[in-house]
Amino acid sequence: GDERCVVEGIAEPFCRLIVAGERVSAGADGRFRHDTPLRPGANLVVVEAVDAAGNSTYRSQIVRRRIQH
């Protein structure tokens, strides 16, 4: 089965979010959660938030998936 990584956090309420290349909605409180699949080895997971004025903020994290033998 696929290993997955849950990415969650708090952003500006109703801002546009892109998590690992997929659109994600932030709620009225700004909370978001996204399940992303992991490939074996190192995965770069990027979160981009765009506010109403069009300003972008990026956060990235390397997530390692254990390789099963």
Buried (B, 14 or more C-beta within 10 A) or exposed (E): EEEEBEBEBEBBEBBBBBBBEEEBEBEEEBEBEBEBEBEEEEBEBEBBBBBEEEEEEEEEEEBEBEEEE
